[in-house]
Amino acid sequence: MNYASRRIWIIGASAGIGAALARALAGQGAQLILSARDGDALEALAAECGGAQARPLDLAQPPETLGAVVAQLTLEAPLDAIICTAALYDPGRVADIDPMRAEAMVRVNILGMLEVARLCPPLLRDGGQLVLFGSVAGYIGLPGGEPYSSAKAAVNNLAETLAIELAPRVDVRLVCPGFVQTRLTARNTFAMPAIITAEQAAESV
């Protein structure tokens, strides 16, 4: 696909697959809007991507935070795609889980995605794409990552049902990576078969 001049909003862009996608799409001439909670990393990436827009956003915050960014983007040209890669992962045994951290993972990994699905589709042109990142862990549980796996299972289901609900105006896509080398998976203490780089994952999207 030719991405030249296409307007694409990447949520969760400051690191990992999101950052790799931003670099790849910028190299193809896309007009990018980048969002993430790490403002400094976001600004640096935006500059690296040829002056992409940086719109700080933390999906762990109340929905009004996302709503404010959506309100700003409503004043601009329609988007060709919205890609949400935002995720929070904190591995550990169930018996040792900090309830506050578990709640944060649920907040970002599924409730945040749900807010994106609720508020963002009107920003897309007819036929535009809404791309949600689930995970293979949503189909096969990840030992030591139960809150993450459970939330990703919900994302997988959300995307599959949204594809029907929003058709034909919005083209909903679900991306389910396996193990990818990121700062999140760097915390795993077990073998990760067929692990790939974030750049390789971005190429497959």
Contacts in CASP RR format, 6 or more apart in sequence:
PFRMAT RR
TARGET T0000
AUTHOR 0000-0000-0000
METHOD contacts of the structure
MODEL  1
MNYASRRIWIIGASAGIGAALARALAGQGAQLILSARDGDALEALAAECG
GAQARPLDLAQPPETLGAVVAQLTLEAPLDAIICTAALYDPGRVADIDPM
RAEAMVRVNILGMLEVARLCPPLLRDGGQLVLFGSVAGYIGLPGGEPYSS
AKAAVNNLAETLAIELAPRVDVRLVCPGFVQTRLTARNTFAMPAIITAEQ
AAESV
2 28 0 8 1.000
3 25 0 8 1.000
3 28 0 8 1.000
3 29 0 8 1.000
3 30 0 8 1.000
4 28 0 8 1.000
4 29 0 8 1.000
4 30 0 8 1.000
5 29 0 8 1.000
5 30 0 8 1.000
5 31 0 8 1.000
6 29 0 8 1.000
6 30 0 8 1.000
6 31 0 8 1.000
6 80 0 8 1.000
6 81 0 8 1.000
7 30 0 8 1.000
7 31 0 8 1.000
7 33 0 8 1.000
7 76 0 8 1.000
7 77 0 8 1.000
7 78 0 8 1.000
7 79 0 8 1.000
7 80 0 8 1.000
7 81 0 8 1.000
8 25 0 8 1.000
8 30 0 8 1.000
8 31 0 8 1.000
8 32 0 8 1.000
8 33 0 8 1.000
8 79 0 8 1.000
8 80 0 8 1.000
8 81 0 8 1.000
8 82 0 8 1.000
8 83 0 8 1.000
9 32 0 8 1.000
9 33 0 8 1.000
9 34 0 8 1.000
9 35 0 8 1.000
9 73 0 8 1.000
9 79 0 8 1.000
9 81 0 8 1.000
9 82 0 8 1.000
9 83 0 8 1.000
9 120 0 8 1.000
9 123 0 8 1.000
10 18 0 8 1.000
10 21 0 8 1.000
10 22 0 8 1.000
10 25 0 8 1.000
10 32 0 8 1.000
10 33 0 8 1.000
10 34 0 8 1.000
10 35 0 8 1.000
10 83 0 8 1.000
10 85 0 8 1.000
11 35 0 8 1.000
11 36 0 8 1.000
11 57 0 8 1.000
11 59 0 8 1.000
11 82 0 8 1.000
11 83 0 8 1.000
11 84 0 8 1.000
11 85 0 8 1.000
11 86 0 8 1.000
11 116 0 8 1.000
12 18 0 8 1.000
12 35 0 8 1.000
12 36 0 8 1.000
12 37 0 8 1.000
12 57 0 8 1.000
12 84 0 8 1.000
12 85 0 8 1.000
12 86 0 8 1.000
12 87 0 8 1.000
13 19 0 8 1.000
13 21 0 8 1.000
13 22 0 8 1.000
13 34 0 8 1.000
13 35 0 8 1.000
13 36 0 8 1.000
13 42 0 8 1.000
13 45 0 8 1.000
13 85 0 8 1.000
14 34 0 8 1.000
14 36 0 8 1.000
14 37 0 8 1.000
14 38 0 8 1.000
14 39 0 8 1.000
14 41 0 8 1.000
14 42 0 8 1.000
14 45 0 8 1.000
15 36 0 8 1.000
15 38 0 8 1.000
15 41 0 8 1.000
15 182 0 8 1.000
15 183 0 8 1.000
16 85 0 8 1.000
16 180 0 8 1.000
16 182 0 8 1.000
16 183 0 8 1.000
16 198 0 8 1.000
17 85 0 8 1.000
17 133 0 8 1.000
17 177 0 8 1.000
17 180 0 8 1.000
17 182 0 8 1.000
17 198 0 8 1.000
17 201 0 8 1.000
17 202 0 8 1.000
17 205 0 8 1.000
18 83 0 8 1.000
18 85 0 8 1.000
18 198 0 8 1.000
18 202 0 8 1.000
19 41 0 8 1.000
19 45 0 8 1.000
19 198 0 8 1.000
20 197 0 8 1.000
20 198 0 8 1.000
20 199 0 8 1.000
20 201 0 8 1.000
20 202 0 8 1.000
21 83 0 8 1.000
21 85 0 8 1.000
21 202 0 8 1.000
21 205 0 8 1.000
22 32 0 8 1.000
22 34 0 8 1.000
22 45 0 8 1.000
22 49 0 8 1.000
22 52 0 8 1.000
23 45 0 8 1.000
23 48 0 8 1.000
23 49 0 8 1.000
23 202 0 8 1.000
24 199 0 8 1.000
24 202 0 8 1.000
24 203 0 8 1.000
25 32 0 8 1.000
26 32 0 8 1.000
26 48 0 8 1.000
26 49 0 8 1.000
26 50 0 8 1.000
26 52 0 8 1.000
27 49 0 8 1.000
31 52 0 8 1.000
32 46 0 8 1.000
32 49 0 8 1.000
32 52 0 8 1.000
32 53 0 8 1.000
33 52 0 8 1.000
33 53 0 8 1.000
33 55 0 8 1.000
33 73 0 8 1.000
33 79 0 8 1.000
34 42 0 8 1.000
34 45 0 8 1.000
34 46 0 8 1.000
34 49 0 8 1.000
34 52 0 8 1.000
34 53 0 8 1.000
34 54 0 8 1.000
34 55 0 8 1.000
35 42 0 8 1.000
35 54 0 8 1.000
35 55 0 8 1.000
35 56 0 8 1.000
35 57 0 8 1.000
35 69 0 8 1.000
36 42 0 8 1.000
36 56 0 8 1.000
36 57 0 8 1.000
36 86 0 8 1.000
37 56 0 8 1.000
37 57 0 8 1.000
37 58 0 8 1.000
37 59 0 8 1.000
37 60 0 8 1.000
39 54 0 8 1.000
39 56 0 8 1.000
42 54 0 8 1.000
42 56 0 8 1.000
43 54 0 8 1.000
45 52 0 8 1.000
45 54 0 8 1.000
46 52 0 8 1.000
46 53 0 8 1.000
46 54 0 8 1.000
55 69 0 8 1.000
55 72 0 8 1.000
55 73 0 8 1.000
57 65 0 8 1.000
57 66 0 8 1.000
57 69 0 8 1.000
58 65 0 8 1.000
59 66 0 8 1.000
59 86 0 8 1.000
59 107 0 8 1.000
59 108 0 8 1.000
59 111 0 8 1.000
59 112 0 8 1.000
59 113 0 8 1.000
59 115 0 8 1.000
59 116 0 8 1.000
60 88 0 8 1.000
60 104 0 8 1.000
60 107 0 8 1.000
60 108 0 8 1.000
63 115 0 8 1.000
63 119 0 8 1.000
66 112 0 8 1.000
66 115 0 8 1.000
66 116 0 8 1.000
66 119 0 8 1.000
66 120 0 8 1.000
67 119 0 8 1.000
70 119 0 8 1.000
70 120 0 8 1.000
70 123 0 8 1.000
73 79 0 8 1.000
73 123 0 8 1.000
74 122 0 8 1.000
74 123 0 8 1.000
78 123 0 8 1.000
78 124 0 8 1.000
78 125 0 8 1.000
79 123 0 8 1.000
79 124 0 8 1.000
79 125 0 8 1.000
79 128 0 8 1.000
80 124 0 8 1.000
80 125 0 8 1.000
80 128 0 8 1.000
80 129 0 8 1.000
81 124 0 8 1.000
81 128 0 8 1.000
81 129 0 8 1.000
81 130 0 8 1.000
81 131 0 8 1.000
82 116 0 8 1.000
82 120 0 8 1.000
82 121 0 8 1.000
82 123 0 8 1.000
82 124 0 8 1.000
82 129 0 8 1.000
82 130 0 8 1.000
82 131 0 8 1.000
83 129 0 8 1.000
83 131 0 8 1.000
83 133 0 8 1.000
83 205 0 8 1.000
84 113 0 8 1.000
84 116 0 8 1.000
84 130 0 8 1.000
84 131 0 8 1.000
84 132 0 8 1.000
84 133 0 8 1.000
85 133 0 8 1.000
86 108 0 8 1.000
86 112 0 8 1.000
86 113 0 8 1.000
86 133 0 8 1.000
87 108 0 8 1.000
87 109 0 8 1.000
87 133 0 8 1.000
87 148 0 8 1.000
87 184 0 8 1.000
88 104 0 8 1.000
88 105 0 8 1.000
88 107 0 8 1.000
88 108 0 8 1.000
88 109 0 8 1.000
88 148 0 8 1.000
89 105 0 8 1.000
89 145 0 8 1.000
89 148 0 8 1.000
89 184 0 8 1.000
89 185 0 8 1.000
89 187 0 8 1.000
90 98 0 8 1.000
90 101 0 8 1.000
90 102 0 8 1.000
90 104 0 8 1.000
90 105 0 8 1.000
90 147 0 8 1.000
90 148 0 8 1.000
90 187 0 8 1.000
91 144 0 8 1.000
91 145 0 8 1.000
91 148 0 8 1.000
91 187 0 8 1.000
91 188 0 8 1.000
91 189 0 8 1.000
92 144 0 8 1.000
92 145 0 8 1.000
93 144 0 8 1.000
94 144 0 8 1.000
94 146 0 8 1.000
97 146 0 8 1.000
97 147 0 8 1.000
101 147 0 8 1.000
102 147 0 8 1.000
105 147 0 8 1.000
105 148 0 8 1.000
105 151 0 8 1.000
106 147 0 8 1.000
106 150 0 8 1.000
106 151 0 8 1.000
109 147 0 8 1.000
109 148 0 8 1.000
109 151 0 8 1.000
109 152 0 8 1.000
109 154 0 8 1.000
109 155 0 8 1.000
110 151 0 8 1.000
110 152 0 8 1.000
110 154 0 8 1.000
110 155 0 8 1.000
110 158 0 8 1.000
113 132 0 8 1.000
113 155 0 8 1.000
113 158 0 8 1.000
114 158 0 8 1.000
116 130 0 8 1.000
116 132 0 8 1.000
117 130 0 8 1.000
117 132 0 8 1.000
117 158 0 8 1.000
117 162 0 8 1.000
120 130 0 8 1.000
121 130 0 8 1.000
121 166 0 8 1.000
121 169 0 8 1.000
121 170 0 8 1.000
124 130 0 8 1.000
124 169 0 8 1.000
124 170 0 8 1.000
126 169 0 8 1.000
127 168 0 8 1.000
127 169 0 8 1.000
127 170 0 8 1.000
127 171 0 8 1.000
128 169 0 8 1.000
128 170 0 8 1.000
128 171 0 8 1.000
129 170 0 8 1.000
129 171 0 8 1.000
129 172 0 8 1.000
129 173 0 8 1.000
130 162 0 8 1.000
130 166 0 8 1.000
130 170 0 8 1.000
130 171 0 8 1.000
130 172 0 8 1.000
130 173 0 8 1.000
131 172 0 8 1.000
131 173 0 8 1.000
131 174 0 8 1.000
131 175 0 8 1.000
131 205 0 8 1.000
132 155 0 8 1.000
132 158 0 8 1.000
132 159 0 8 1.000
132 162 0 8 1.000
132 172 0 8 1.000
132 173 0 8 1.000
132 174 0 8 1.000
132 175 0 8 1.000
133 155 0 8 1.000
133 175 0 8 1.000
133 176 0 8 1.000
133 177 0 8 1.000
134 152 0 8 1.000
134 155 0 8 1.000
134 156 0 8 1.000
134 159 0 8 1.000
134 174 0 8 1.000
134 175 0 8 1.000
134 176 0 8 1.000
134 177 0 8 1.000
135 148 0 8 1.000
135 149 0 8 1.000
135 152 0 8 1.000
135 155 0 8 1.000
135 156 0 8 1.000
135 176 0 8 1.000
135 177 0 8 1.000
135 178 0 8 1.000
136 176 0 8 1.000
136 177 0 8 1.000
136 178 0 8 1.000
137 145 0 8 1.000
137 148 0 8 1.000
137 149 0 8 1.000
137 152 0 8 1.000
137 178 0 8 1.000
138 149 0 8 1.000
138 150 0 8 1.000
138 152 0 8 1.000
138 153 0 8 1.000
138 155 0 8 1.000
138 156 0 8 1.000
138 176 0 8 1.000
139 153 0 8 1.000
139 156 0 8 1.000
139 176 0 8 1.000
141 149 0 8 1.000
141 153 0 8 1.000
142 148 0 8 1.000
142 149 0 8 1.000
143 190 0 8 1.000
155 174 0 8 1.000
156 174 0 8 1.000
156 176 0 8 1.000
159 172 0 8 1.000
159 173 0 8 1.000
159 174 0 8 1.000
160 174 0 8 1.000
162 170 0 8 1.000
162 172 0 8 1.000
163 172 0 8 1.000
163 173 0 8 1.000
163 174 0 8 1.000
166 172 0 8 1.000
175 205 0 8 1.000
177 196 0 8 1.000
177 201 0 8 1.000
178 194 0 8 1.000
178 195 0 8 1.000
178 196 0 8 1.000
179 185 0 8 1.000
179 192 0 8 1.000
179 193 0 8 1.000
179 194 0 8 1.000
179 195 0 8 1.000
179 196 0 8 1.000
180 195 0 8 1.000
180 196 0 8 1.000
180 197 0 8 1.000
180 198 0 8 1.000
180 200 0 8 1.000
180 201 0 8 1.000
181 195 0 8 1.000
181 196 0 8 1.000
181 197 0 8 1.000
181 198 0 8 1.000
182 198 0 8 1.000
185 192 0 8 1.000
185 195 0 8 1.000
END
